Amino acid sequence: MRAWTVASQDDDVRLSEVPEPALQGGGVLVEVLAAHLPAYTKAVVRGNRGGLPIPLTLGPSCIARVTDVAPDVFHVAPGDIVLDTALLDAGGADEILVGWVGLGGSGVGSARTERMRTVWHDGVFAERALCAKETMVKLPGAEDYPEPARLSFLPWLCIAATGLHAAGPLAGRDVAVIGATGQLGGAAVLVALAEGAATVTAVGRNSEALGRLAELAPRVRTHQLTGDRATDAAAIGPVDVALDTLGATPTADATMAAYDSLRRHGTLVLIGGVRQNLTIPYGDLMHRRLNLRGSWMSDDETVTTVWNLVRSGLLDLSAVELLTVGLDDPPAALDLAERTTGLRFVALVP
């Protein structure tokens, strides 16, 4: 079959002919229908996001149709449409993202995560894939969804939803999304609206992307970051929940502006890729009874919740601009993905 592979640390993504995956214990064979191609995929391959367990077939998650299951797999069956989350959790903070960078817990890995990556190695940027049963979530009714490729945005919606849920129910509350002009931030805006937030303040630097978000609903407010913490905090808040989805930033000022924007009893949730340390004022956190939460990836329950929002029409994916690519030209596909932002994403359709 055809697949995107990475052979060595200094290799680019290549279209390769590789053997068909063989079923093994605890495994699920799938036909890949569509996989989200993250905007930062090129950075991942270049080692700027951590080490890949190379050589491998690349790709962290997908929408797929089950073709076969091992005898010890009971929750999905051939013919089911599933979301492969890529998150394999062995418990005790040992987690990996199959076919991708990223380790749970401290993020530095362990002997057990190395063994996990040996057994469950290859990702899903391919025509077919072998996936661990733990990464499979069934999507009832998805066989009738008119655009399967659009569903490949589900993993990002679920990561955003898990972060938002860490702050409690959203209905009737004021929510701010920091980094809303990125794909994860745009997903968070959609989820917050679908779950009944009173207002959603979309915060970012890209004025065009902010304009598109403002068109989603009258409940959406926007703020273009100025770089001045006090100015940004005053414009963002007061809010009950602030979700930080920012990527790598030169300073933590935008994140701390989100902290400053919180009302009493408010919650700041971190789900992004900021590589800065945060200086949290002890007395302020205590006296305002604030909450600071971290959230990483998603869980099966949240996947089901988000899918039900989509299936019911409460979360309308037509708001997301879908671009599709095939396997034939990896460099062109990665270049296109790198140029996408906000509510615009590339789906790889093998």
C-alpha positions as a Python dict, from the first residue, in 0.01 Angstrom:
ca = {
    (1, 'M'): (0, 0, 0),
    (2, 'R'): (99, 368, -22),
    (3, 'A'): (198, 565, 285),
    (4, 'W'): (388, 874, 399),
    (5, 'T'): (706, 765, 571),
    (6, 'V'): (999, 925, 750),
    (7, 'A'): (1314, 712, 739),
    (8, 'S'): (1568, 908, 945),
    (9, 'Q'): (1618, 1220, 1155),
    (10, 'D'): (1729, 1424, 854),
    (11, 'D'): (1474, 1280, 612),
    (12, 'D'): (1171, 1452, 463),
    (13, 'V'): (826, 1297, 435),
    (14, 'R'): (821, 1056, 142),
    (15, 'L'): (550, 870, -47),
    (16, 'S'): (648, 504, -16),
    (17, 'E'): (521, 159, -99),
    (18, 'V'): (505, -31, 231),
    (19, 'P'): (368, -373, 331),
    (20, 'E'): (1, -401, 423),
    (21, 'P'): (-40, -390, 802),
    (22, 'A'): (-99, -732, 962),
    (23, 'L'): (-351, -785, 1239),
    (24, 'Q'): (-208, -848, 1586),
    (25, 'G'): (-346, -889, 1936),
    (26, 'G'): (-524, -579, 2065),
    (27, 'G'): (-529, -436, 1715),
    (28, 'V'): (-783, -295, 1473),
    (29, 'L'): (-728, -281, 1097),
    (30, 'V'): (-882, 21, 929),
    (31, 'E'): (-926, 182, 592),
    (32, 'V'): (-823, 545, 635),
    (33, 'L'): (-1096, 780, 510),
    (34, 'A'): (-938, 1113, 605),
    (35, 'A'): (-671, 1249, 837),
    (36, 'H'): (-619, 1606, 953),
    (37, 'L'): (-281, 1738, 836),
    (38, 'P'): (-175, 1979, 1113),
    (39, 'A'): (-28, 2311, 1006),
    (40, 'Y'): (291, 2233, 1199),
    (41, 'T'): (356, 1891, 1040),
    (42, 'K'): (665, 2019, 864),
    (43, 'A'): (803, 2138, 1200),
    (44, 'V'): (734, 1794, 1350),
    (45, 'V'): (933, 1619, 1078),
    (46, 'R'): (1221, 1864, 1122),
    (47, 'G'): (1242, 1780, 1491),
    (48, 'N'): (1116, 2113, 1620),
    (49, 'R'): (836, 1952, 1822),
    (50, 'G'): (1021, 1659, 1978),
    (51, 'G'): (1161, 1330, 1856),
    (52, 'L'): (977, 1101, 1616),
    (53, 'P'): (1021, 724, 1669),
    (54, 'I'): (1170, 677, 1324),
    (55, 'P'): (1157, 504, 1086),
    (56, 'L'): (778, 515, 1074),
    (57, 'T'): (462, 582, 883),
    (58, 'L'): (364, 930, 994),
    (59, 'G'): (25, 1048, 1117),
    (60, 'P'): (-147, 1093, 1455),
    (61, 'S'): (-522, 1048, 1402),
    (62, 'C'): (-788, 985, 1141),
    (63, 'I'): (-1144, 901, 1052),
    (64, 'A'): (-1154, 541, 935),
    (65, 'R'): (-1367, 240, 853),
    (66, 'V'): (-1290, -79, 1047),
    (67, 'T'): (-1204, -374, 824),
    (68, 'D'): (-1096, -635, 1082),
    (69, 'V'): (-1038, -670, 1455),
    (70, 'A'): (-830, -897, 1678),
    (71, 'P'): (-1015, -1160, 1886),
    (72, 'D'): (-975, -949, 2202),
    (73, 'V'): (-1143, -640, 2053),
    (74, 'F'): (-1511, -602, 2138),
    (75, 'H'): (-1610, -234, 2127),
    (76, 'V'): (-1571, -188, 1751),
    (77, 'A'): (-1646, -421, 1461),
    (78, 'P'): (-1589, -439, 1084),
    (79, 'G'): (-1790, -172, 907),
    (80, 'D'): (-1788, 75, 1197),
    (81, 'I'): (-1677, 433, 1134),
    (82, 'V'): (-1430, 529, 1406),
    (83, 'L'): (-1208, 809, 1523),
    (84, 'D'): (-851, 703, 1587),
    (85, 'T'): (-735, 941, 1861),
    (86, 'A'): (-372, 817, 1848),
    (87, 'L'): (-355, 852, 2229),
    (88, 'L'): (-235, 526, 2384),
    (89, 'D'): (-251, 539, 2763),
    (90, 'A'): (-84, 265, 2968),
    (91, 'G'): (-173, 429, 3299),
    (92, 'G'): (68, 570, 3552),
    (93, 'A'): (132, 876, 3329),
    (94, 'D'): (278, 662, 3049),
    (95, 'E'): (111, 786, 2730),
    (96, 'I'): (220, 811, 2369),
    (97, 'L'): (77, 952, 2049),
    (98, 'V'): (112, 673, 1795),
    (99, 'G'): (283, 784, 1474),
    (100, 'W'): (365, 1127, 1611),
    (101, 'V'): (559, 1327, 1868),
    (102, 'G'): (426, 1374, 2219),
    (103, 'L'): (451, 1188, 2549),
    (104, 'G'): (223, 1223, 2851),
    (105, 'G'): (325, 1268, 3213),
    (106, 'S'): (651, 1460, 3241),
    (107, 'G'): (692, 1454, 2864),
    (108, 'V'): (1034, 1290, 2881),
    (109, 'G'): (926, 929, 2837),
    (110, 'S'): (1023, 610, 3015),
    (111, 'A'): (1129, 253, 2947),
    (112, 'R'): (761, 166, 2920),
    (113, 'T'): (680, 435, 2664),
    (114, 'E'): (975, 309, 2458),
    (115, 'R'): (821, -39, 2463),
    (116, 'M'): (483, 107, 2372),
    (117, 'R'): (637, 285, 2073),
    (118, 'T'): (801, -40, 1964),
    (119, 'V'): (473, -233, 1960),
    (120, 'W'): (253, 52, 1834),
    (121, 'H'): (472, 239, 1596),
    (122, 'D'): (315, 347, 1269),
    (123, 'G'): (61, 621, 1213),
    (124, 'V'): (-224, 675, 972),
    (125, 'F'): (-105, 888, 681),
    (126, 'A'): (-158, 584, 461),
    (127, 'E'): (-426, 394, 271),
    (128, 'R'): (-472, 149, 560),
    (129, 'A'): (-346, 124, 916),
    (130, 'L'): (-318, -102, 1218),
    (131, 'C'): (-434, 81, 1530),
    (132, 'A'): (-435, -7, 1898),
    (133, 'K'): (-785, -84, 2025),
    (134, 'E'): (-743, 179, 2300),
    (135, 'T'): (-724, 456, 2039),
    (136, 'M'): (-1051, 358, 1869),
    (137, 'V'): (-1377, 544, 1940),
    (138, 'K'): (-1690, 442, 1748),
    (139, 'L'): (-1894, 721, 1587),
    (140, 'P'): (-2252, 590, 1565),
    (141, 'G'): (-2430, 725, 1259),
    (142, 'A'): (-2113, 860, 1098),
    (143, 'E'): (-2165, 631, 800),
    (144, 'D'): (-2444, 872, 698),
    (145, 'Y'): (-2238, 1190, 739),
    (146, 'P'): (-2213, 1348, 391),
    (147, 'E'): (-1847, 1460, 410),
    (148, 'P'): (-1622, 1215, 599),
    (149, 'A'): (-1317, 1433, 526),
    (150, 'R'): (-1469, 1715, 729),
    (151, 'L'): (-1489, 1483, 1031),
    (152, 'S'): (-1109, 1465, 1041),
    (153, 'F'): (-1129, 1798, 1229),
    (154, 'L'): (-1288, 1609, 1520),
    (155, 'P'): (-960, 1541, 1707),
    (156, 'W'): (-891, 1913, 1737),
    (157, 'L'): (-1247, 1983, 1847),
    (158, 'C'): (-1210, 1711, 2111),
    (159, 'I'): (-877, 1844, 2244),
    (160, 'A'): (-1033, 2189, 2270),
    (161, 'A'): (-1347, 2050, 2436),
    (162, 'T'): (-1145, 1856, 2694),
    (163, 'G'): (-967, 2177, 2792),
    (164, 'L'): (-1289, 2373, 2815),
    (165, 'H'): (-1456, 2098, 3021),
    (166, 'A'): (-1172, 2125, 3273),
    (167, 'A'): (-1328, 2458, 3372),
    (168, 'G'): (-1674, 2307, 3425),
    (169, 'P'): (-2000, 2363, 3234),
    (170, 'L'): (-1985, 2651, 2986),
    (171, 'A'): (-2354, 2739, 2954),
    (172, 'G'): (-2416, 3104, 3040),
    (173, 'R'): (-2051, 3178, 3114),
    (174, 'D'): (-1811, 3421, 2947),
    (175, 'V'): (-1525, 3239, 2774),
    (176, 'A'): (-1206, 3370, 2615),
    (177, 'V'): (-993, 3170, 2371),
    (178, 'I'): (-633, 3290, 2352),
    (179, 'G'): (-478, 3197, 2019),
    (180, 'A'): (-821, 3169, 1856),
    (181, 'T'): (-675, 3238, 1512),
    (182, 'G'): (-494, 2903, 1515),
    (183, 'Q'): (-667, 2577, 1427),
    (184, 'L'): (-693, 2457, 1787),
    (185, 'G'): (-819, 2796, 1898),
    (186, 'G'): (-1074, 2809, 1619),
    (187, 'A'): (-1197, 2465, 1724),
    (188, 'A'): (-1234, 2593, 2082),
    (189, 'V'): (-1450, 2884, 1966),
    (190, 'L'): (-1684, 2642, 1786),
    (191, 'V'): (-1710, 2416, 2091),
    (192, 'A'): (-1773, 2701, 2334),
    (193, 'L'): (-2054, 2833, 2114),
    (194, 'A'): (-2206, 2488, 2074),
    (195, 'E'): (-2203, 2431, 2450),
    (196, 'G'): (-2387, 2752, 2529),
    (197, 'A'): (-2126, 3006, 2635),
    (198, 'A'): (-2284, 3349, 2690),
    (199, 'T'): (-1997, 3519, 2508),
    (200, 'V'): (-1682, 3390, 2341),
    (201, 'T'): (-1394, 3634, 2311),
    (202, 'A'): (-1163, 3525, 2029),
    (203, 'V'): (-814, 3659, 2091),
    (204, 'G'): (-528, 3647, 1841),
    (205, 'R'): (-302, 3837, 1606),
    (206, 'N'): (-442, 3755, 1261),
    (207, 'S'): (-707, 4018, 1184),
    (208, 'E'): (-848, 3827, 886),
    (209, 'A'): (-898, 3511, 1093),
    (210, 'L'): (-1055, 3716, 1373),
    (211, 'G'): (-1298, 3862, 1122),
    (212, 'R'): (-1407, 3515, 1012),
    (213, 'L'): (-1462, 3411, 1374),
    (214, 'A'): (-1672, 3723, 1439),
    (215, 'E'): (-1909, 3611, 1164),
    (216, 'L'): (-1989, 3283, 1342),
    (217, 'A'): (-2242, 3427, 1588),
    (218, 'P'): (-2341, 3750, 1764),
    (219, 'R'): (-2199, 3601, 2084),
    (220, 'V'): (-1844, 3617, 1946),
    (221, 'R'): (-1629, 3913, 2048),
    (222, 'T'): (-1278, 3961, 1909),
    (223, 'H'): (-959, 4121, 2032),
    (224, 'Q'): (-638, 4161, 1835),
    (225, 'L'): (-342, 4126, 2070),
    (226, 'T'): (-136, 4441, 2124),
    (227, 'G'): (155, 4284, 2313),
    (228, 'D'): (85, 4498, 2619),
    (229, 'R'): (-33, 4275, 2903),
    (230, 'A'): (-250, 4533, 3083),
    (231, 'T'): (-415, 4656, 2763),
    (232, 'D'): (-488, 4305, 2644),
    (233, 'A'): (-624, 4191, 2982),
    (234, 'A'): (-865, 4484, 2997),
    (235, 'A'): (-993, 4411, 2646),
    (236, 'I'): (-1030, 4036, 2700),
    (237, 'G'): (-1208, 4037, 3034),
    (238, 'P'): (-1370, 4002, 3262),
    (239, 'V'): (-1435, 3636, 3177),
    (240, 'D'): (-1514, 3321, 3371),
    (241, 'V'): (-1299, 3088, 3162),
    (242, 'A'): (-984, 3154, 2960),
    (243, 'L'): (-843, 2879, 2738),
    (244, 'D'): (-484, 2920, 2622),
    (245, 'T'): (-428, 2748, 2285),
    (246, 'L'): (-119, 2946, 2180),
    (247, 'G'): (178, 2781, 2017),
    (248, 'A'): (541, 2875, 2075),
    (249, 'T'): (563, 3242, 2177),
    (250, 'P'): (859, 3470, 2258),
    (251, 'T'): (699, 3573, 2590),
    (252, 'A'): (419, 3461, 2820),
    (253, 'D'): (252, 3804, 2814),
    (254, 'A'): (-59, 3692, 2623),
    (255, 'T'): (-111, 3397, 2856),
    (256, 'M'): (-70, 3616, 3161),
    (257, 'A'): (-310, 3872, 3012),
    (258, 'A'): (-562, 3587, 3002),
    (259, 'Y'): (-489, 3517, 3369),
    (260, 'D'): (-541, 3883, 3455),
    (261, 'S'): (-873, 3888, 3268),
    (262, 'L'): (-1037, 3630, 3495),
    (263, 'R'): (-1324, 3709, 3727),
    (264, 'R'): (-1320, 3589, 4086),
    (265, 'H'): (-1348, 3206, 4088),
    (266, 'G'): (-1238, 3206, 3722),
    (267, 'T'): (-1034, 2934, 3554),
    (268, 'L'): (-736, 2949, 3318),
    (269, 'V'): (-679, 2625, 3124),
    (270, 'L'): (-356, 2558, 2934),
    (271, 'I'): (-371, 2330, 2627),
    (272, 'G'): (-129, 2498, 2386),
    (273, 'G'): (240, 2491, 2308),
    (274, 'V'): (375, 2792, 2499),
    (275, 'R'): (733, 2718, 2604),
    (276, 'Q'): (755, 2986, 2872),
    (277, 'N'): (736, 2965, 3251),
    (278, 'L'): (444, 3146, 3413),
    (279, 'T'): (496, 3368, 3717),
    (280, 'I'): (170, 3331, 3909),
    (281, 'P'): (117, 3578, 4196),
    (282, 'Y'): (44, 3359, 4500),
    (283, 'G'): (-170, 3609, 4689),
    (284, 'D'): (-377, 3704, 4386),
    (285, 'L'): (-449, 3340, 4294),
    (286, 'M'): (-550, 3271, 4655),
    (287, 'H'): (-764, 3577, 4728),
    (288, 'R'): (-949, 3574, 4395),
    (289, 'R'): (-1000, 3194, 4434),
    (290, 'L'): (-873, 3133, 4082),
    (291, 'N'): (-812, 2795, 3921),
    (292, 'L'): (-520, 2704, 3697),
    (293, 'R'): (-561, 2380, 3503),
    (294, 'G'): (-360, 2187, 3249),
    (295, 'S'): (-519, 1964, 2985),
    (296, 'W'): (-357, 1737, 2725),
    (297, 'M'): (-528, 1561, 2437),
    (298, 'S'): (-873, 1410, 2489),
    (299, 'D'): (-1066, 1109, 2618),
    (300, 'D'): (-1329, 875, 2477),
    (301, 'E'): (-1617, 1037, 2663),
    (302, 'T'): (-1536, 1380, 2521),
    (303, 'V'): (-1506, 1234, 2170),
    (304, 'T'): (-1858, 1096, 2204),
    (305, 'T'): (-1987, 1428, 2341),
    (306, 'V'): (-1836, 1629, 2056),
    (307, 'W'): (-1955, 1380, 1793),
    (308, 'N'): (-2309, 1410, 1933),
    (309, 'L'): (-2285, 1790, 1907),
    (310, 'V'): (-2186, 1752, 1541),
    (311, 'R'): (-2441, 1482, 1468),
    (312, 'S'): (-2724, 1688, 1619),
    (313, 'G'): (-2626, 2002, 1429),
    (314, 'L'): (-2543, 2203, 1740),
    (315, 'L'): (-2182, 2217, 1617),
    (316, 'D'): (-2196, 2293, 1245),
    (317, 'L'): (-1878, 2189, 1066),
    (318, 'S'): (-1978, 2383, 756),
    (319, 'A'): (-1817, 2680, 933),
    (320, 'V'): (-1480, 2511, 879),
    (321, 'E'): (-1316, 2555, 539),
    (322, 'L'): (-1200, 2214, 417),
    (323, 'L'): (-907, 2166, 181),
    (324, 'T'): (-827, 1813, 65),
    (325, 'V'): (-506, 1658, -61),
    (326, 'G'): (-405, 1308, -165),
    (327, 'L'): (-95, 1103, -96),
    (328, 'D'): (78, 1183, -426),
    (329, 'D'): (274, 1499, -338),
    (330, 'P'): (380, 1523, 30),
    (331, 'P'): (587, 1845, -5),
    (332, 'A'): (301, 2035, -170),
    (333, 'A'): (54, 1905, 89),
    (334, 'L'): (279, 2011, 377),
    (335, 'D'): (327, 2355, 224),
    (336, 'L'): (-49, 2397, 191),
    (337, 'A'): (-107, 2284, 550),
    (338, 'E'): (157, 2529, 675),
    (339, 'R'): (-41, 2816, 522),
    (340, 'T'): (-369, 2724, 691),
    (341, 'T'): (-493, 2880, 1011),
    (342, 'G'): (-808, 2936, 1212),
    (343, 'L'): (-1118, 2768, 1071),
    (344, 'R'): (-933, 2638, 768),
    (345, 'F'): (-762, 2300, 757),
    (346, 'V'): (-618, 2036, 526),
    (347, 'A'): (-750, 1681, 521),
    (348, 'L'): (-539, 1403, 372),
    (349, 'V'): (-772, 1172, 180),
    (350, 'P'): (-576, 863, 72),
}
